[in-house]
Amino acid sequence: MTKRRTTKLSDQVRRAIDDCGQTRYRIAQKTGIDQSALAKFYNGHRGLSTTALDRLGEYLGLRIVMDQTSTQKDK
């Protein structure tokens, strides 16, 4: 059985920022997220509020998909 490597959600969001083709400055402008807060999140120095994550996720077209193998571990 091959063990699947998990990636933190925050790292996946950072990758989506990289892959979207927009500058972080433009993302901050379009989402209303403070540019400094977005930069600190991107660099791993702090988190984002749930409101900011919602805005960022909507802008980037992100959605969360539950991995069934992960949810079965606790049962």
C-alpha positions as CSV (number, residue, x, y, z in Angstrom):
1,M,0.0,0.0,0.0
2,T,1.4,3.4,-1.0
3,K,1.1,6.1,1.6
4,R,-0.3,9.3,0.1
5,R,1.5,12.5,1.1
6,T,-0.8,15.2,2.3
7,T,-0.3,18.9,1.7
8,K,-1.4,21.5,4.1
9,L,-4.4,23.5,2.9
10,S,-2.5,26.8,3.4
11,D,0.3,25.5,1.0
12,Q,-2.4,24.5,-1.5
13,V,-3.8,28.1,-1.4
14,R,-0.3,29.5,-1.8
15,R,0.2,27.3,-4.9
16,A,-3.1,28.5,-6.3
17,I,-1.9,32.1,-5.9
18,D,1.2,31.2,-7.8
19,D,-0.7,29.4,-10.5
20,C,-3.4,32.0,-11.1
21,G,-1.2,34.3,-13.2
22,Q,-2.0,37.4,-11.2
23,T,0.3,39.4,-9.0
24,R,-0.4,39.3,-5.2
25,Y,-0.9,43.1,-5.5
26,R,-3.7,42.6,-8.0
27,I,-5.2,39.7,-6.0
28,A,-5.2,42.0,-2.9
29,Q,-6.9,44.8,-4.8
30,K,-9.6,42.5,-6.3
31,T,-10.4,40.7,-3.1
32,G,-10.2,43.6,-0.7
33,I,-7.6,41.7,1.4
34,D,-4.9,44.0,2.8
35,Q,-1.8,43.6,0.7
36,S,0.4,43.3,3.8
37,A,-1.8,40.6,5.2
38,L,-1.7,38.7,2.0
39,A,2.1,39.0,1.7
40,K,2.5,37.8,5.3
41,F,0.2,34.8,4.6
42,Y,2.0,34.0,1.4
43,N,5.4,34.1,3.1
44,G,4.1,31.8,5.9
45,H,4.4,34.5,8.7
46,R,0.7,34.5,9.6
47,G,-2.7,33.2,8.7
48,L,-5.7,34.8,7.2
49,S,-9.1,35.4,8.7
50,T,-11.9,33.2,7.5
51,T,-13.4,36.2,5.7
52,A,-10.2,36.8,3.8
53,L,-9.9,33.0,3.0
54,D,-13.5,33.0,1.7
55,R,-12.7,36.0,-0.6
56,L,-9.5,34.5,-1.8
57,G,-11.0,31.2,-2.4
58,E,-13.9,32.7,-4.4
59,Y,-11.5,34.9,-6.5
60,L,-9.2,31.9,-7.2
61,G,-12.1,29.5,-7.9
62,L,-11.1,27.2,-5.1
63,R,-13.2,24.6,-3.4
64,I,-12.5,22.0,-0.7
65,V,-12.9,18.4,-1.5
66,M,-13.0,15.9,1.3
67,D,-10.7,12.9,0.9
68,Q,-12.8,9.9,1.9
69,T,-9.7,8.0,3.2
70,S,-8.9,10.8,5.6
71,T,-12.5,11.0,6.9
72,Q,-12.7,7.3,7.5
73,K,-9.7,7.3,9.9
74,D,-11.7,8.6,12.8
75,K,-14.6,6.2,12.5
